[in-house]
Amino acid sequence: MTSTLTAPHPSPRDSAATAGLVVRTEQAGLTLVLHTLPGGARYLATLLDAAPHLDLMGCIAGNDVVLAVCRSWNGARRVLRRVHDEAAPDR
């Protein structure tokens, strides 16, 4: 585990910190289930919640799963792009 996973207020643009964190994603409408490495869900939810451009209503985090509810289909695509391709800027 790296020290970046315990940062209290991560930057929404801290792409390197999320690299490899998400292991699987599932989508049901505007609801996303993001599976992370053990212990990574809270950190990922904090990153996503801090990024207003993602059009996210909110996240609920467990140990290794984040439930994210999006406001729109575009928002869902932005979140998925963010967690799958952290190095690419959000558009």
C-alpha positions as CSV (number, residue, x, y, z in Angstrom):
1,M,0.0,0.0,0.0
2,T,1.3,3.4,-0.9
3,S,1.0,6.5,1.2
4,T,-1.2,8.2,-1.4
5,L,-4.1,5.8,-0.5
6,T,-4.3,7.3,2.9
7,A,-4.3,11.0,1.8
8,P,-7.2,12.7,3.6
9,H,-8.2,15.0,0.7
10,P,-6.9,13.8,-2.6
11,S,-6.9,16.0,-5.6
12,P,-9.5,15.2,-8.3
13,R,-6.7,15.5,-10.9
14,D,-4.4,13.1,-9.0
15,S,-4.5,10.5,-11.8
16,A,-1.4,8.6,-10.8
17,A,-2.9,7.8,-7.5
18,T,-5.8,5.9,-9.0
19,A,-3.8,3.9,-11.6
20,G,-4.6,0.2,-11.0
21,L,-7.0,0.9,-8.2
22,V,-10.1,-0.1,-10.1
23,V,-10.3,-3.8,-11.0
24,R,-13.8,-4.1,-12.4
25,T,-16.8,-1.9,-13.2
26,E,-20.4,-2.7,-13.7
27,Q,-23.2,-0.4,-14.8
28,A,-27.0,-0.5,-14.3
29,G,-28.5,2.6,-15.8
30,L,-27.1,5.6,-14.1
31,T,-25.7,3.6,-11.3
32,L,-22.1,2.4,-11.3
33,V,-20.5,-0.3,-9.2
34,L,-16.8,0.2,-9.1
35,H,-14.7,-2.7,-7.7
36,T,-11.3,-1.7,-6.3
37,L,-8.4,-3.3,-4.7
38,P,-9.0,-4.1,-1.0
39,G,-9.1,-0.9,1.0
40,G,-9.3,1.4,-2.0
41,A,-13.0,2.2,-2.3
42,R,-13.1,5.1,0.2
43,Y,-10.2,6.8,-1.5
44,L,-11.7,6.4,-4.9
45,A,-15.1,7.7,-3.7
46,T,-13.4,10.7,-2.2
47,L,-11.6,11.4,-5.6
48,L,-14.9,11.1,-7.5
49,D,-16.9,13.2,-5.1
50,A,-14.3,16.0,-5.3
51,A,-14.7,16.2,-9.1
52,P,-17.8,18.3,-9.9
53,H,-17.3,17.9,-13.7
54,L,-18.2,14.2,-13.5
55,D,-21.9,15.0,-12.9
56,L,-22.1,12.6,-10.0
57,M,-24.9,12.7,-7.4
58,G,-22.7,10.9,-4.9
59,C,-20.9,7.8,-3.9
60,I,-21.1,5.2,-1.1
61,A,-17.9,3.3,-0.4
62,G,-17.3,0.1,1.4
63,N,-13.9,-1.7,1.7
64,D,-13.5,-2.6,-2.0
65,V,-16.7,-1.4,-3.7
66,V,-18.0,2.0,-4.6
67,L,-21.6,2.6,-5.6
68,A,-21.7,5.8,-7.7
69,V,-25.0,7.4,-8.8
70,C,-24.7,9.7,-11.8
71,R,-27.0,12.5,-12.8
72,S,-26.8,11.8,-16.6
73,W,-25.6,9.3,-19.1
74,N,-22.8,11.7,-20.0
75,G,-21.8,11.8,-16.3
76,A,-21.7,8.0,-16.2
77,R,-19.5,7.9,-19.3
78,R,-17.2,10.5,-17.6
79,V,-16.9,8.5,-14.5
80,L,-16.1,5.3,-16.4
81,R,-13.6,7.1,-18.5
82,R,-12.0,8.6,-15.4
83,V,-11.6,5.2,-13.7
84,H,-10.5,3.3,-16.8
85,D,-8.2,5.8,-18.4
86,E,-6.8,7.9,-15.6
87,A,-4.1,9.5,-17.7
88,A,-6.6,11.0,-20.2
89,P,-8.1,14.4,-19.4
90,D,-11.8,14.5,-18.8
91,R,-13.7,16.2,-21.7
